[in-house]
Amino acid sequence: MLKKRPILKWILISFTSVILLLFGFGWWFISLLPSGEMNQNVSTTQVSDLPYLSQDIIPKRGKILAIVTSTDIMGNTDKSTGYELTELSRAYYVFEANGFEVDIASPLGGEPPVVIDDEDMGKFDYAFLNDSIAQYKVKHTIPVKDIIPETYEGVFFAGGKGAMFDFPENKSIQHIVRDLYQSNKVVGAVCHGPAALVNVTLDNGHPLIKNKTVSGFTNEEELLLIPDAKVIFPFLLQDKLVAQGAQFNEGSMYLENISHDKNLVTGQNPWSTWLLAETMVKELGYTPKHREITPEENAMMVLKIYDTKGSHEAKKLIEEICVAENKPLARQLIASHSVVAAMRGNIGRFFNLVGLTSYAKSKSKNI
């Protein structure tokens, strides 16, 4: 009995030490993230505060239709869903800034459910929430059955997991896509938005996406966040696109990636929205208006450099962005990717990305 006591003592000491170390690491990790005060500073952003939208106004060039989901619950679960705000707001303002009036539609019309992730919100997203015109449109969406396709230069499908339920079988959506695509107008979709494309058949009898290069939310991205996605959703988007004959372009998890196949433009995830919308503008025959790169996009560039060239080059890019160019960088996005790495059991990547987050904080003037 006496011999066991020292063992128990050392077990308790070791256990307590581990708990304290984990607590200390957690506190330090949280300290790397921007303060909530920074989000409060941008939450009141107005359209007039953004030169991209308020200066050098481009004359109207036509209209683009944005379509969002009307579904608020994921299948037979109690999990809420809707359209992703950032996927609509960013595309909406790219189109508006480049001279295209945007109408917003949904399968049921009226006010659709929305998913707002505070951690992903930036100035343009808050401006959208504070924009009375945009808010009127999104709270009074047009039922897709009332849409006249030929009045639009293109259509954009925002994502949100609800799109998996009410986009694929909707005959009006299929008609809109087929009409615009065959008229050489532009069809764009991001994240789960490409669910709108999976059952579209062209007049020649072929699936729209057959032999087309497309991107969308990947199986790996879906299953990491929702392990039982195969049960909840009618299909996994990547699987369905491939089954319909698409050449699926899969990029790195949760990093910007788009596919541009003539007048069909698709994006992998929410972080692909800016590039996708500007590519749609290019496909319409215009050079996109100059736009200041966002802090989130700067963080995406760092993550891409890390993936391709390693930590050393990623740190050089952080220094270039934060010090040489004095530009903001959303280091919380790098931190979130470190969490993804931990979830996948990639401990080396986890610590490397935590290190990059810490380095970004040390180089940032906006602590």
Order of alpha helices (4+ residues) and beta strands (2+ residues): alpha-alpha-alpha-beta-beta-alpha-beta-beta-alpha-alpha-beta-beta-alpha-alpha-beta-beta-alpha-alpha-alpha-beta-beta-beta-alpha-alpha-alpha-alpha-alpha
